[in-house]
Each structure stands twice: as C-alpha cells, then as structure tokens.
Amino acid sequence: MRIVADENVSDAIVNTVRSAGHDVELVRGAYGMGTDDTEIERRARTDDRAVLTHDEDFVGLDAPHAPILFMPNDSPTVVRTIGAINRLEEYGIDLTDGEFFLPDGWA
C-alpha cells in the first residue's frame, strides 16, 4: 500500500509499516512541515496514497478524497496498526474515498 504519514504519526508506526513492505512517505519530508491538511489530502490523492493520521480534520471529507487511515489518539498500538493496514490490503478492500478507523481491537 502507498501511504503518506501525517506529521502526528510516530516514527515507531512509520518504521513498522515500512518494514512490512508498504511504501511510506512522510508529510514532513515529501510535502514540508506545516503543510495544510487540504493540501496533504489533495497531494495524497494525486500521488495515489492513503493518508495515515491522528488528525480528525481528515474525517468526513466530501468525495472524491484520498483514502484516510484514521487512528484515534487513544489508540492504536503499533502491532494493531500494521495488522489493520495489512488486512485492508490482504482482503482487497476498495480504498476509494474511504475512511478507515484503526482503533485498538479492530485488527
């Protein structure tokens, strides 16, 4: 899966998602620190990437939009995050305009 990780995603999650074979870019590296959320979503959609974030501003967007992998601040663990991402890919879930919540217990 091609993902762009928002600035609020921990390095532990980013590194684990990468080590599982996913193509992960960082907002801070690819788009620059402080990039506006609407610009992040637009560029992710253009780059065919899902946005991995804790930021609630990405929830409830009007279609079309990049797939959103949303992690509430009280979750998830690194293991559960990568498990959920792997399952989305493994089961061939259509990510088009989707919002996927990755809370503890989901995966």
PyMOL commands that place a pseudoatom at each C-alpha (Angstrom):
pseudoatom trace, name=CA, resn=MET, resi=1, chain=A, elem=C, hetatm=0, pos=[0.000, 0.000, 0.000]
pseudoatom trace, name=CA, resn=ARG, resi=2, chain=A, elem=C, hetatm=0, pos=[1.186, 3.532, -0.761]
pseudoatom trace, name=CA, resn=ILE, resi=3, chain=A, elem=C, hetatm=0, pos=[0.839, 5.767, 2.300]
pseudoatom trace, name=CA, resn=VAL, resi=4, chain=A, elem=C, hetatm=0, pos=[1.732, 9.279, 3.365]
pseudoatom trace, name=CA, resn=ALA, resi=5, chain=A, elem=C, hetatm=0, pos=[2.134, 9.574, 7.143]
pseudoatom trace, name=CA, resn=ASP, resi=6, chain=A, elem=C, hetatm=0, pos=[0.933, 12.814, 8.700]
pseudoatom trace, name=CA, resn=GLU, resi=7, chain=A, elem=C, hetatm=0, pos=[3.283, 14.743, 10.999]
pseudoatom trace, name=CA, resn=ASN, resi=8, chain=A, elem=C, hetatm=0, pos=[1.479, 13.369, 14.063]
pseudoatom trace, name=CA, resn=VAL, resi=9, chain=A, elem=C, hetatm=0, pos=[2.249, 9.688, 13.319]
pseudoatom trace, name=CA, resn=SER, resi=10, chain=A, elem=C, hetatm=0, pos=[5.038, 8.256, 15.448]
pseudoatom trace, name=CA, resn=ASP, resi=11, chain=A, elem=C, hetatm=0, pos=[8.298, 7.068, 13.938]
pseudoatom trace, name=CA, resn=ALA, resi=12, chain=A, elem=C, hetatm=0, pos=[7.647, 3.647, 15.507]
pseudoatom trace, name=CA, resn=ILE, resi=13, chain=A, elem=C, hetatm=0, pos=[4.460, 3.232, 13.459]
pseudoatom trace, name=CA, resn=VAL, resi=14, chain=A, elem=C, hetatm=0, pos=[6.087, 4.594, 10.290]
pseudoatom trace, name=CA, resn=ASN, resi=15, chain=A, elem=C, hetatm=0, pos=[9.074, 2.258, 10.623]
pseudoatom trace, name=CA, resn=THR, resi=16, chain=A, elem=C, hetatm=0, pos=[6.881, -0.775, 11.302]
pseudoatom trace, name=CA, resn=VAL, resi=17, chain=A, elem=C, hetatm=0, pos=[4.597, -0.046, 8.346]
pseudoatom trace, name=CA, resn=ARG, resi=18, chain=A, elem=C, hetatm=0, pos=[7.665, 0.345, 6.113]
pseudoatom trace, name=CA, resn=SER, resi=19, chain=A, elem=C, hetatm=0, pos=[9.245, -2.857, 7.393]
pseudoatom trace, name=CA, resn=ALA, resi=20, chain=A, elem=C, hetatm=0, pos=[6.036, -4.691, 6.478]
pseudoatom trace, name=CA, resn=GLY, resi=21, chain=A, elem=C, hetatm=0, pos=[6.686, -3.707, 2.859]
pseudoatom trace, name=CA, resn=HIS, resi=22, chain=A, elem=C, hetatm=0, pos=[4.461, -0.672, 2.452]
pseudoatom trace, name=CA, resn=ASP, resi=23, chain=A, elem=C, hetatm=0, pos=[5.652, 2.429, 0.581]
pseudoatom trace, name=CA, resn=VAL, resi=24, chain=A, elem=C, hetatm=0, pos=[5.519, 5.202, 3.202]
pseudoatom trace, name=CA, resn=GLU, resi=25, chain=A, elem=C, hetatm=0, pos=[6.367, 8.859, 2.667]
pseudoatom trace, name=CA, resn=LEU, resi=26, chain=A, elem=C, hetatm=0, pos=[6.363, 11.396, 5.466]
pseudoatom trace, name=CA, resn=VAL, resi=27, chain=A, elem=C, hetatm=0, pos=[4.414, 14.642, 5.113]
pseudoatom trace, name=CA, resn=ARG, resi=28, chain=A, elem=C, hetatm=0, pos=[7.341, 16.492, 6.683]
pseudoatom trace, name=CA, resn=GLY, resi=29, chain=A, elem=C, hetatm=0, pos=[9.722, 15.122, 4.047]
pseudoatom trace, name=CA, resn=ALA, resi=30, chain=A, elem=C, hetatm=0, pos=[7.555, 14.933, 0.935]
pseudoatom trace, name=CA, resn=TYR, resi=31, chain=A, elem=C, hetatm=0, pos=[5.307, 17.978, 1.382]
pseudoatom trace, name=CA, resn=GLY, resi=32, chain=A, elem=C, hetatm=0, pos=[7.067, 20.030, 4.072]
pseudoatom trace, name=CA, resn=MET, resi=33, chain=A, elem=C, hetatm=0, pos=[6.423, 20.774, 7.740]
pseudoatom trace, name=CA, resn=GLY, resi=34, chain=A, elem=C, hetatm=0, pos=[3.191, 22.620, 8.404]
pseudoatom trace, name=CA, resn=THR, resi=35, chain=A, elem=C, hetatm=0, pos=[1.543, 21.703, 5.099]
pseudoatom trace, name=CA, resn=ASP, resi=36, chain=A, elem=C, hetatm=0, pos=[-2.198, 22.431, 5.245]
pseudoatom trace, name=CA, resn=ASP, resi=37, chain=A, elem=C, hetatm=0, pos=[-4.455, 19.375, 5.628]
pseudoatom trace, name=CA, resn=THR, resi=38, chain=A, elem=C, hetatm=0, pos=[-6.347, 20.113, 2.413]
pseudoatom trace, name=CA, resn=GLU, resi=39, chain=A, elem=C, hetatm=0, pos=[-3.045, 20.226, 0.521]
pseudoatom trace, name=CA, resn=ILE, resi=40, chain=A, elem=C, hetatm=0, pos=[-1.927, 16.952, 2.123]
pseudoatom trace, name=CA, resn=GLU, resi=41, chain=A, elem=C, hetatm=0, pos=[-5.165, 15.249, 1.044]
pseudoatom trace, name=CA, resn=ARG, resi=42, chain=A, elem=C, hetatm=0, pos=[-5.002, 16.701, -2.480]
pseudoatom trace, name=CA, resn=ARG, resi=43, chain=A, elem=C, hetatm=0, pos=[-1.402, 15.637, -2.995]
pseudoatom trace, name=CA, resn=ALA, resi=44, chain=A, elem=C, hetatm=0, pos=[-2.034, 12.190, -1.496]
pseudoatom trace, name=CA, resn=ARG, resi=45, chain=A, elem=C, hetatm=0, pos=[-4.939, 11.692, -3.910]
pseudoatom trace, name=CA, resn=THR, resi=46, chain=A, elem=C, hetatm=0, pos=[-2.790, 12.828, -6.834]
pseudoatom trace, name=CA, resn=ASP, resi=47, chain=A, elem=C, hetatm=0, pos=[0.070, 10.549, -5.704]
pseudoatom trace, name=CA, resn=ASP, resi=48, chain=A, elem=C, hetatm=0, pos=[-2.319, 7.587, -5.198]
pseudoatom trace, name=CA, resn=ARG, resi=49, chain=A, elem=C, hetatm=0, pos=[-1.546, 7.364, -1.476]
pseudoatom trace, name=CA, resn=ALA, resi=50, chain=A, elem=C, hetatm=0, pos=[-3.631, 6.839, 1.637]
pseudoatom trace, name=CA, resn=VAL, resi=51, chain=A, elem=C, hetatm=0, pos=[-3.219, 9.366, 4.479]
pseudoatom trace, name=CA, resn=LEU, resi=52, chain=A, elem=C, hetatm=0, pos=[-2.266, 7.812, 7.832]
pseudoatom trace, name=CA, resn=THR, resi=53, chain=A, elem=C, hetatm=0, pos=[-3.173, 10.278, 10.594]
pseudoatom trace, name=CA, resn=HIS, resi=54, chain=A, elem=C, hetatm=0, pos=[-4.440, 11.045, 14.097]
pseudoatom trace, name=CA, resn=ASP, resi=55, chain=A, elem=C, hetatm=0, pos=[-5.951, 14.320, 12.830]
pseudoatom trace, name=CA, resn=GLU, resi=56, chain=A, elem=C, hetatm=0, pos=[-9.776, 14.401, 12.947]
pseudoatom trace, name=CA, resn=ASP, resi=57, chain=A, elem=C, hetatm=0, pos=[-9.776, 17.091, 10.239]
pseudoatom trace, name=CA, resn=PHE, resi=58, chain=A, elem=C, hetatm=0, pos=[-9.362, 14.282, 7.697]
pseudoatom trace, name=CA, resn=VAL, resi=59, chain=A, elem=C, hetatm=0, pos=[-12.601, 12.555, 8.776]
pseudoatom trace, name=CA, resn=GLY, resi=60, chain=A, elem=C, hetatm=0, pos=[-15.830, 13.389, 6.942]
pseudoatom trace, name=CA, resn=LEU, resi=61, chain=A, elem=C, hetatm=0, pos=[-14.334, 14.827, 3.759]
pseudoatom trace, name=CA, resn=ASP, resi=62, chain=A, elem=C, hetatm=0, pos=[-16.503, 15.159, 0.677]
pseudoatom trace, name=CA, resn=ALA, resi=63, chain=A, elem=C, hetatm=0, pos=[-15.680, 12.696, -2.095]
pseudoatom trace, name=CA, resn=PRO, resi=64, chain=A, elem=C, hetatm=0, pos=[-13.531, 12.388, -4.001]
pseudoatom trace, name=CA, resn=HIS, resi=65, chain=A, elem=C, hetatm=0, pos=[-10.704, 12.201, -1.493]
pseudoatom trace, name=CA, resn=ALA, resi=66, chain=A, elem=C, hetatm=0, pos=[-7.649, 10.137, -0.741]
pseudoatom trace, name=CA, resn=PRO, resi=67, chain=A, elem=C, hetatm=0, pos=[-8.202, 7.076, 1.431]
pseudoatom trace, name=CA, resn=ILE, resi=68, chain=A, elem=C, hetatm=0, pos=[-7.915, 8.058, 5.099]
pseudoatom trace, name=CA, resn=LEU, resi=69, chain=A, elem=C, hetatm=0, pos=[-6.427, 5.688, 7.669]
pseudoatom trace, name=CA, resn=PHE, resi=70, chain=A, elem=C, hetatm=0, pos=[-7.523, 7.370, 10.901]
pseudoatom trace, name=CA, resn=MET, resi=71, chain=A, elem=C, hetatm=0, pos=[-6.094, 6.461, 14.299]
pseudoatom trace, name=CA, resn=PRO, resi=72, chain=A, elem=C, hetatm=0, pos=[-7.846, 7.988, 17.312]
pseudoatom trace, name=CA, resn=ASN, resi=73, chain=A, elem=C, hetatm=0, pos=[-5.346, 9.478, 19.752]
pseudoatom trace, name=CA, resn=ASP, resi=74, chain=A, elem=C, hetatm=0, pos=[-6.076, 6.847, 22.404]
pseudoatom trace, name=CA, resn=SER, resi=75, chain=A, elem=C, hetatm=0, pos=[-5.059, 4.053, 20.045]
pseudoatom trace, name=CA, resn=PRO, resi=76, chain=A, elem=C, hetatm=0, pos=[-3.774, 2.001, 18.334]
pseudoatom trace, name=CA, resn=THR, resi=77, chain=A, elem=C, hetatm=0, pos=[-0.677, 0.102, 19.180]
pseudoatom trace, name=CA, resn=VAL, resi=78, chain=A, elem=C, hetatm=0, pos=[1.980, -0.362, 16.527]
pseudoatom trace, name=CA, resn=VAL, resi=79, chain=A, elem=C, hetatm=0, pos=[1.078, -4.035, 16.157]
pseudoatom trace, name=CA, resn=ARG, resi=80, chain=A, elem=C, hetatm=0, pos=[-2.615, -3.325, 15.698]
pseudoatom trace, name=CA, resn=THR, resi=81, chain=A, elem=C, hetatm=0, pos=[-1.930, -0.532, 13.218]
pseudoatom trace, name=CA, resn=ILE, resi=82, chain=A, elem=C, hetatm=0, pos=[0.157, -2.704, 10.917]
pseudoatom trace, name=CA, resn=GLY, resi=83, chain=A, elem=C, hetatm=0, pos=[-2.316, -5.573, 11.340]
pseudoatom trace, name=CA, resn=ALA, resi=84, chain=A, elem=C, hetatm=0, pos=[-5.200, -3.373, 10.198]
pseudoatom trace, name=CA, resn=ILE, resi=85, chain=A, elem=C, hetatm=0, pos=[-3.263, -1.976, 7.235]
pseudoatom trace, name=CA, resn=ASN, resi=86, chain=A, elem=C, hetatm=0, pos=[-2.173, -5.443, 6.175]
pseudoatom trace, name=CA, resn=ARG, resi=87, chain=A, elem=C, hetatm=0, pos=[-5.742, -6.746, 6.413]
pseudoatom trace, name=CA, resn=LEU, resi=88, chain=A, elem=C, hetatm=0, pos=[-7.100, -3.914, 4.265]
pseudoatom trace, name=CA, resn=GLU, resi=89, chain=A, elem=C, hetatm=0, pos=[-4.587, -4.850, 1.598]
pseudoatom trace, name=CA, resn=GLU, resi=90, chain=A, elem=C, hetatm=0, pos=[-4.864, -8.627, 2.068]
pseudoatom trace, name=CA, resn=TYR, resi=91, chain=A, elem=C, hetatm=0, pos=[-8.652, -8.603, 1.708]
pseudoatom trace, name=CA, resn=GLY, resi=92, chain=A, elem=C, hetatm=0, pos=[-8.529, -6.294, -1.317]
pseudoatom trace, name=CA, resn=ILE, resi=93, chain=A, elem=C, hetatm=0, pos=[-10.693, -3.623, 0.310]
pseudoatom trace, name=CA, resn=ASP, resi=94, chain=A, elem=C, hetatm=0, pos=[-11.508, -0.821, -2.138]
pseudoatom trace, name=CA, resn=LEU, resi=95, chain=A, elem=C, hetatm=0, pos=[-9.933, 2.240, -0.543]
pseudoatom trace, name=CA, resn=THR, resi=96, chain=A, elem=C, hetatm=0, pos=[-11.503, 4.723, -2.971]
pseudoatom trace, name=CA, resn=ASP, resi=97, chain=A, elem=C, hetatm=0, pos=[-12.863, 7.698, -0.985]
pseudoatom trace, name=CA, resn=GLY, resi=98, chain=A, elem=C, hetatm=0, pos=[-12.808, 5.509, 2.124]
pseudoatom trace, name=CA, resn=GLU, resi=99, chain=A, elem=C, hetatm=0, pos=[-12.233, 6.371, 5.756]
pseudoatom trace, name=CA, resn=PHE, resi=100, chain=A, elem=C, hetatm=0, pos=[-10.867, 3.535, 7.822]
pseudoatom trace, name=CA, resn=PHE, resi=101, chain=A, elem=C, hetatm=0, pos=[-10.648, 3.765, 11.610]
pseudoatom trace, name=CA, resn=LEU, resi=102, chain=A, elem=C, hetatm=0, pos=[-7.769, 1.842, 13.121]
pseudoatom trace, name=CA, resn=PRO, resi=103, chain=A, elem=C, hetatm=0, pos=[-8.663, 1.682, 16.815]
pseudoatom trace, name=CA, resn=ASP, resi=104, chain=A, elem=C, hetatm=0, pos=[-7.345, -0.920, 19.214]
pseudoatom trace, name=CA, resn=GLY, resi=105, chain=A, elem=C, hetatm=0, pos=[-9.382, -4.076, 18.910]
pseudoatom trace, name=CA, resn=TRP, resi=106, chain=A, elem=C, hetatm=0, pos=[-10.199, -3.594, 15.211]
pseudoatom trace, name=CA, resn=ALA, resi=107, chain=A, elem=C, hetatm=0, pos=[-7.360, -5.735, 13.930]
for i in range(1, 107): cmd.bond("trace and resi %d" % i, "trace and resi %d" % (i + 1))
show_as sticks, trace
zoom trace
